[in-house]
Amino acid sequence: MAPLFFTGFMLLLGCLLPDSALAFQAHDYSGLYIHQLAHLFLIISLFFFTIKARRTNLVSLKAWKYIIAGTWLLMFWSFATMSGHFLDLQITEEDLFLPIGANIPVLRLTDWQEILYYILIQDHLIVIPAMFLFYRGLTLLRKEQTKSSFLGQDRP
């Protein structure tokens, strides 16, 4: 268990303390406002989904606990992604440089904005666990449905 923990710790440390952010691709957002509104709409709709799930006592089922946890993570992901999009606008061309012999520009991490931006673009570290929680919850719901169907409990 100790080697696994040490490996995970070193990987996390490597993600949080980079020397430079390679494979950076800057792009202009022609529809940035609409894109940001979509993130906001996702957060609001997921929030009301969790409220509705709590009011209908779905939280008492184990499968729904996974789904609601995934919903909260997805809301956090959307908020982090929105923040990353705003910080993307703050990064200037001076923050990017092309090393000699390289084809990919490198982002210099010299200011808190670049460091926070680099952390926020690691959004896959949030969205993948969220999708796994959804998957786990849906799998448990399917097992419960199959079990109740097998016992004849879904017949009128």
Secondary structure, DSSP 8 states (H G I E B T S, - for coil): -HHHHHHHHHHHHHHHS-S-B-S------TTHHHHHHHHHHHHHHHHHHHHHHHHTTGGGSHHHHHHHHHHHHHHHHHHHHHHHHHHHHH--GGGEE--TT-SS-EE---SHHHHHHHHHT-THHHHHHHHHHHHHHHHHHHHHHHHHHHTTTT--
